[in-house]
Amino acid sequence: MRDRLAVLIGTCFYIGRIPGAPGTYASAATALALYASYRAGGWIVPALHLSAVSLLTIAGVVASARVARLRGCEDPSEIVIDEAAGQLLTYFLIPLNLYSLAIGFFLFRLFDIWKPFPIRRAEKLAHGAGVMADDLLAGLYANLALHGIVRLLSR
């Protein structure tokens, strides 16, 4: 039962098992879910946003460590909860609209794939911490870049 729950969480309800680009699919699903919740409520509470990132991170470390152990490799491609947490962090304290959503999505994917310093080093951390850390750093880089872009465009 624990293994099934770890796979369910680690794959973000099996998004990670969709053939092709599971990380991109999970990032897109996260961005769209955040935007849908924003449109439904009209605003996002920063403390809840940060709590969601924290919850995904904790669950992701535990689940990805277990799935990695089950699969026999450190970071199986089906684990995409790290992309969900990183993508969600990208939008922290960002005014959401379709433009910021799209730019944030592309910035996160850019940093997640490119892995500038120290992102590549972070993925070498043991167990689930390394799986989550590189995507959280990519989300932080994307967030900082998106804040800069939003400020430049609002002048």
BELQUIUR-V780702 format. One record per residue. N is the residue number from 1. SS is DSSP state (alpha for helix, beta for strand, coil for the rest). OMEGA is omega in whole degrees, 0 to 359 (* if undefined). BURIAL is + if it has 9 or more other C-alpha atoms within 8 Angstrom, else -. Layout:
<<N;SS;OMEGA;BURIAL> <N;SS;OMEGA;BURIAL>>
This chain:
<<1;coil;179;-> <2;alpha;179;-> <3;alpha;179;+> <4;alpha;178;-> <5;alpha;178;+> <6;alpha;178;+> <7;alpha;179;+> <8;alpha;181;+> <9;alpha;183;+> <10;alpha;180;+> <11;coil;183;+> <12;coil;179;+> <13;coil;173;-> <14;coil;173;+> <15;alpha;181;+> <16;alpha;179;+> <17;alpha;177;-> <18;coil;181;-> <19;coil;177;-> <20;coil;184;-> <21;coil;186;-> <22;alpha;178;+> <23;alpha;178;+> <24;alpha;179;+> <25;alpha;180;+> <26;alpha;177;+> <27;alpha;180;+> <28;alpha;179;+> <29;alpha;179;-> <30;alpha;180;+> <31;alpha;180;+> <32;alpha;178;-> <33;alpha;177;-> <34;alpha;180;+> <35;alpha;178;+> <36;alpha;179;-> <37;alpha;176;-> <38;alpha;181;+> <39;alpha;180;-> <40;alpha;183;-> <41;alpha;179;-> <42;coil;178;-> <43;coil;180;-> <44;coil;179;-> <45;coil;182;-> <46;alpha;181;-> <47;alpha;177;-> <48;alpha;179;-> <49;alpha;180;+> <50;alpha;176;+> <51;alpha;178;-> <52;alpha;177;-> <53;alpha;180;+> <54;alpha;179;-> <55;alpha;178;-> <56;alpha;181;+> <57;alpha;180;+> <58;alpha;178;-> <59;alpha;181;+> <60;alpha;179;+> <61;alpha;182;+> <62;alpha;183;+> <63;alpha;183;+> <64;alpha;176;+> <65;alpha;181;+> <66;alpha;179;+> <67;alpha;178;+> <68;alpha;178;+> <69;alpha;179;+> <70;alpha;184;-> <71;alpha;178;-> <72;coil;174;-> <73;coil;190;-> <74;coil;183;+> <75;coil;179;-> <76;coil;183;+> <77;coil;180;-> <78;coil;176;+> <79;coil;182;+> <80;coil;177;+> <81;alpha;177;+> <82;alpha;176;+> <83;alpha;179;+> <84;alpha;180;+> <85;alpha;180;+> <86;alpha;179;+> <87;alpha;179;+> <88;alpha;178;+> <89;alpha;179;+> <90;alpha;186;+> <91;coil;182;+> <92;coil;180;+> <93;coil;177;-> <94;coil;173;+> <95;coil;186;-> <96;coil;169;+> <97;coil;183;-> <98;alpha;180;-> <99;alpha;180;-> <100;alpha;178;+> <101;alpha;181;+> <102;alpha;180;-> <103;alpha;178;+> <104;alpha;178;+> <105;alpha;182;+> <106;alpha;177;-> <107;alpha;180;+> <108;alpha;180;+> <109;alpha;178;+> <110;alpha;181;-> <111;alpha;179;+> <112;alpha;180;+> <113;alpha;183;-> <114;alpha;180;-> <115;coil;176;+> <116;coil;182;-> <117;coil;358;-> <118;coil;185;-> <119;alpha;181;+> <120;alpha;179;+> <121;alpha;182;+> <122;alpha;181;+> <123;coil;178;+> <124;coil;177;-> <125;coil;186;+> <126;coil;171;-> <127;alpha;184;+> <128;alpha;181;+> <129;alpha;180;+> <130;alpha;178;+> <131;alpha;183;+> <132;alpha;189;+> <133;alpha;183;+> <134;alpha;180;+> <135;alpha;175;+> <136;alpha;176;+> <137;alpha;176;+> <138;alpha;176;+> <139;alpha;177;+> <140;alpha;177;+> <141;alpha;180;+> <142;alpha;179;+> <143;alpha;180;+> <144;alpha;178;-> <145;alpha;180;+> <146;alpha;175;+> <147;alpha;178;+> <148;alpha;180;-> <149;alpha;179;-> <150;alpha;179;+> <151;alpha;179;-> <152;alpha;183;-> <153;alpha;182;-> <154;coil;178;-> <155;coil;*;->>
